[in-house]
Amino acid sequence: MRDTSRPLREGLRPSPDALLAQARREAPGRGRLKIFLGAAPGVGKTYEMLTTAHARLREGVDVVVGVVETHGRPETEALVAGLGVLARRTVAYGGGTFDEMDLDGLLARKPQLALVDELAHTNAPGSRHPKRYLDVEELLQAGIDVHTTLNIQHVESLNDVVAQITRIRVRETVPDSILDRADDIEVIDLSPDDLIRRLQEGKVYLPRQAERALKHYFSPGNLTALRELALRRTAQQVDDQLVTHMRAHAIPGPWAAGERVLVCVSEDPRSAGLVRYAKRLADRLRAPFTALTVESRRSASLSEAERDRIADTLRLAERLGAETATLPSQGRIADDVVAFAREHNVTHVVIGKSTRSRWFELLNGSVVHDLLRRSGSISVHVVAGEEAAGAPAPHKGVRTAAPPRPGLLPYGAALGAVAGALGLGLALQPSLGHESTDLVFLTAVVAVAVRFGLYPSLATVLASSLAYNFFFLPPLYTFTIADPTNVVALFFFTLVAVVVSNLAARARAEATISRTRSKATEALYGFSRKLAGCGTLDDVLWATAYQIALMLRLRVVLLLPQGGSAAHGGTAAHSGAVTVMAGYPPEDELDEADLAAAKWTFDHGRPAGRGADTLPGAKRLFLPLRTGRGMVGVVGLDGDKPGPLLTPDQRRLLDALADQGALAIERVHLVEDLDRARRSAETDRLRQALLSSLSHDLKTPLAAVLGSATTLRDLGDALDRDGQGELLATIIDEAERLNRFIANLLDMTKLESGALAPNLAPHDLAEIVATALERADKILAHHRVVLALGTGLPPLRLDAVLTEQVLFNLLDNAAKYAPEGSLVRIEGWQEADAVRLRILDEGEGIPEGDEERIFDTFYRVRKRDRVRAGTGLGLAISRGFVEAMGGRITARTRGDRHGSPCPGAAFTLTFPVPRAAPEDAAA
């Protein structure tokens, strides 16, 4: 049995946060969650989950299948057959029915283990929860263990990464918190070659779907990248669980299951070089790294330049991707570093080589030597000065106000405390004797040290020693001491008073620093939360200006480049033109000197204006707002007090506020850039699609018309009547096709310009459908058409011409994509306060993820051979017309033809029923 008392005897204690996390995970009455994670569909997640379920069943565990999608795979269906399966719940929606997991039935059945496939699934409208992972949460709260499956592309934080890799945006996502709360994650790994082989063998998708998938999503490069994402996300989860376990059980690490780098930062000028070295080491090890600074007793005596150097080095570490931590010292710095490293499972510590003299190390000790002796299994990298040499701390370029000098009040209070102690001692002397009155003076020393600090307390010690000697030690009223024992007593009284005053003053200083840091940290945290909730640039600028003004008690203006920031390639990056965008109190105008100083700051990235080395005649002080990508803007400060505006502490606080504000501004700019790039790409796509449509859809019918007309002109006499009729029919058909294309372009132009005004009036839907079928008779000549409209459908307020065009476009689409001889079905019914009209075909269906894209302008689904080309306008026009009349149109693959190579598509039109029908509705 492992001895768990040893870490406690060595002074290590379990982490309260880790114990709390473990307690939540092991809370009685809560089920355990296991996720079978895969890189892509088809790797075998469901199969492995079912295999594990059979193993648990043999152990006597009550296992029930809540929902499992077999996708028609025989081996998966065989595994389901041996388990208890809960009947699914049928949900009616949109004229169709959907089978969903029966959550209430599963809760009532309450098995020990429930199998819930496809964690990212979106439930049908009308279900208790919109997402299946919320159903799983409720099962876990009820004490039921859950096994579920998930693909890596459905993890919320990786959604953008997956879209960049696969060029496909996944709509159904699961929050990362679900993975973080999982008790077990099992990666179902399959090499890309094996997965592609399974796909080609038809074990993942049907043959036609598999062919499409191989051309797009299931390329070897995509699968390799997704596989790495799955393995890395799982490794991160395992590493976090390992650290939590070690901290909860006070295990002295490290356990080298994963690499972690820690770099020690001090006031040494070489610290910046140490951080860069740690970054290179972390990159080589593919590990995270942390920058740590320890605040010891010496920290209070550091100069402002040294404090600025520490702050700048920590900011550099953050820009390089490190986490930063500031740790108050509990004694030896080396012990603090080792304790931190073991608690966080650090495997490599980077520290600079000492340059102090041997005499200094003998008197004060060496952090490097202590760290080497105490590091145990942690690797310590002692980096030489020349290797870690970095640029010295940058010159701030701003004069700061000197810290306020202590006045005479603390020393007057010290003398007053001594006088009070003297009076009290004289009053108590007859009853206590002079041997005990020294405790009264010691009380005064402690009180002054706690209230005013070290130096006033030392003055109190001196005055108390003299008063104690003069008034209490014989001979009285002289500084002569006759009894040698009193000399010893006075000496130890003075020594104890000095030590006690030093300890009390140190405790006061640490408490003051802790309060100040806590207040600043709380304010910065609140500021960061406020910025996270800002969605527009104006909100970010207002929040930043207000927070800086509130914390520094100064007037603030924020200036940004006109037309874009330097970090994002705007034109202002070169001209240096900046303008006031926000201020607190609101102030929109600056004089010429201030504008010149702000422009210089933006152009050069250095402070200018009041109190700076450059343009000190300006009214305000201007400081740069920058991120790792470059300049973002300028912040201007102004106050009523003469002299420098900021103290050194305020300057460091301003740096932190400015960094957060700059990052928030950059985030807004990035969102705008992405939106601009998306619009530009959409514009280019539309332009290319338009050119393609014009070149193909105009040229093809014109060529056919021209060829047929030329043949009639040149060979008309040689052709019989049938040949001439065939050529004339070709001319008419292609002319009608050309006319439809021109009409679609005109309709699309009206829609996008907002010039379309529907002529709404009560109409019988059956009459409009009959007219559309008559018009589409020629294009549906090779298909079977079935009309199934419900009886008693109420009149609808429609534009008959627009509705007929919508139906014609949908019938034309069905004729294009459904094979000849297949069935096209039109059905209509009333559902509550709406009438639904659905057109169903027996084509290949709609590719997954394209249900909305097919309504985009010029978007065309890839078609099989010998399918008539379309312009990509018909469905876009149909949606525009339907929405203009107050209706809605949706598309999906039919759900009643699973297993068929041609599942078919279903387009549903929904129109509201007028609340009060007109009197002449029947007319």
C-alpha positions, 0 to 999 in steps of 0.5 A: 500500500502506498504511503500517503502520509509522506507528502503531508509530513514533507509539508505538502497539502492537498489543493482545495480547488483540486479536492473540490473538483474531485468531490464534484466528480465523485458526488453521490447520486451522479452518474459517470460519463464516458465518451467514445471520441473519433476523428471522423465518422466511420472509425468504429465509435458506435461499434466499440461502445456496443462492445463495451456495453456487452462486456458490462452486461456480462458483469451483471450491469443493467444496460439499456440502449437509449438511442443507437444509430446503426446506419444499416451496418449489419455488424452494428445491428448484430451487437444491438440485438443482444441488448435491451432497447428502449422504444423511441419517442415519435415527434411530429413536426413539419408534416413529418415524423421523427424518432427521438430518444425517449428521455422520460422512459429512460428516466423511469426505467433508470438502468445502471448504464444507458447508451446514447449515440451521437452526443452532438445530435439536435433534437426535433422541435417539441423535445424537452431539450434542444440538444442531445447532450442536455438529455445526457446531462439530465440522465447523469443528474439522475444517477445513470451512467452514460456511454456516448459517441462524439466526433472531434469536429463537433467540439465547440472550441475546434469548430473554426479549426475544423472548418479551416481544414475541411472547408465545411462548417459543422452546425451541430456542436457540443460545449467543451465543458461536456468533455471537461466533465467527462470521467473517461474519454476513449479515442477510437483511432483508425489510420486514414488509409484504413478509414478510406478503405472502409468508405470504399467498401461501403461500410460507412456511407452508401456508394453515391454518398461515399463517392462524394465524401471521398472527394471532399471531407475524407481526403487523407490530409483532412483525416490526418489533421482531424486525427491529430486534433482528436489525439491532442484534445484527449491528451489535454484532458488526460493531462488536466486529470493527472494534475488534478489527481496529484494536487488533490492527493498532495503527490510531490511531482513531477510525473513526466507523463507530459512536458511542462516548462517553468521559467523564473523571472526576476529583476535581472536584465537577462530575464527577457532572454530567459523567457525567449529561451523557455519559449524555444524549449517549450516549442521543441518539447511541444509543451506549455510554459509558465513564467513565474516571479516570486515576491520576497522581502527584497521586492519591496526595496526594488527600484521602479526601473526593476519593477518595470522590468519584471512587469515588462518581462511578464507581458513579453511571456504572455505575448509569447503564449505563456501563462504568468504567475506571481507568488508571494514567498513563504521563506526560501525562494527555491522552496517556493519555486519547487513547490509550485513546480511540483504542484503543477507537474512541471518537468523543466525549470529555466533559471538564469546563471547567478552573477552575484559575488561569492561573498553575497551568496555566502551571506544571503544564499544562492537561489540557483544552488538551492534549486539544484539541490531541491529539484529532485526529478525536475530538470533545471536549465541554468542558462548562461548570461550570454545565451540568455542575453536580451534587450534591457528593459525599454525606456518608458519615455514618460516621467512618473511622479515620485512616490510620496515621501513619508511625512513627520506625522508617523514619527510624531505618532510614534513619540505620542505612543511612547509618551502614552506607554510611559504614562501607563507604565508610571501608573502601573509601576507601584503595583507591577514594578519596573520589571514588567513595564517593558511590556507596555513599551513593547505594545507601543512598538507593535502598534506603531509598526502595524499602523505606520511601518518599519521606520516609525517603529524603529524610532519607537524602539529607540524612544522606548529604550531611552524612556525605559532607561531614564524613568524606570532603571535605577538610578532614575532620571539618568541614562546611567545603569548601575545594575549589570542585570539591567544592562542585559535586560535593556539590551534584550528589550531593545533586541526583541523590540527591533525583531517584533517591529520588523516582523509586524512591519513586514506583515503590514507591508505584505497585507498592504501589497495583498490588498492592493493586488487583490483590488487591482486583480478584481478590477482587471477581472471585472474589466475583462468580463465587461470587454468579453461582453462587448460586441461592437467597437463603440462598446469596447472603446467606451468600456476601456475609456471609462475603466481607465478613467475610473481606476486612474482618476484621470480624463481619458480619450481614445484615438484610432486610425481613420479607415482601419488599424495599423495592425490590420493593414488599413490605409491609416497605417501609412498616413498616421491619421488618427481621430478621437473615437471615445472619451471619458468624460466625453470629449471630441476635439483636441488642439493642434499640439495634442493631435501632433503628439497623438499622431507621433505616438501612433507613427512611432509606437512610443509615448509623447506629450505631457511628461514624455521625452517627445512633444512635452508641450502638449496638454495630454500624455499619449501612450500607444495601444499595441498588440502582437500584430502591431499598433491598434490606437492611442490613449490620451490622459489628462489631469488637473494636478501639475507635474507627472500624471502617473506614479510608477504603480499607476503606469504599470496598471495602465499597461495592463488596462491598455493591453486588455483594451488593445486586445479587445479592439483587435478582436473587434477588428478581426471580426470585421476583417473576417466579415469583410473577407467573407463578403469579398469572397461571396462577391467573387463567388457570385461574380464568377457564378454570374459569368459562368451562367451568362457564358453557359446558360446564354451561349448554349440556347443561343447556339442551339437556336442559331444552329437550328435556324441556319439548318432550316435556312440552308437545308430547309428544302431538303428536309421533310416535314418531320425534320423541319418540325423537329428543328422548329421545336428545338428553336422554341424550346431553347428560346423558352429556356433563354426566356426563363433565364432572363426572367430569373435574372430580372426577378433576382434583381428585383428581390435584391433591390427591394423593388418586389411588391407582392399583390396579395389577395385571397386565392385557392391553392389548388388552382395555382398548383394546377396552373403550375403543373400545366405550365411544367407539363413539358419538363415533367413529360418523362416523370410520373406526377401524383397530386394529393391535396387535402380537402377543405384547404382555406383560401390563402393571401398570395400573389398568384403569379409569384406562387406559380413561379415558385412551384414551377421552379421547384418542379423544374428542380425535381425534373432535373435531379430525379431520374426519368420514370421516377415519381414527383409527388405534390401534397398539401394539408392544413396544420394548426394556423398554417397550410403546408405544401410539399413537393417530393422527388426520388432523386439523390437527395440533398447533401448533408450540410447543404440544406440552407446553401442550396437557397444561395444565389448561383449555388448549384449542387454537384450533379450526376451525368446527363442532368440538365444544368441549372443557373443556381437562381431558381431556389434563391428566387423561390425563397425570396418570393415565398418570404415576400408573401410571409411564408417559409420554405425549407428543404431536406432529404426525405426520411421515408426512403432510408437505404435507397440509393436515391433517398429523394428531396422534400421541399416544404412551403408553409403559408399562414392562414388568414385570421379573418377570411374576407367575405369574397374569399370564395369568389 
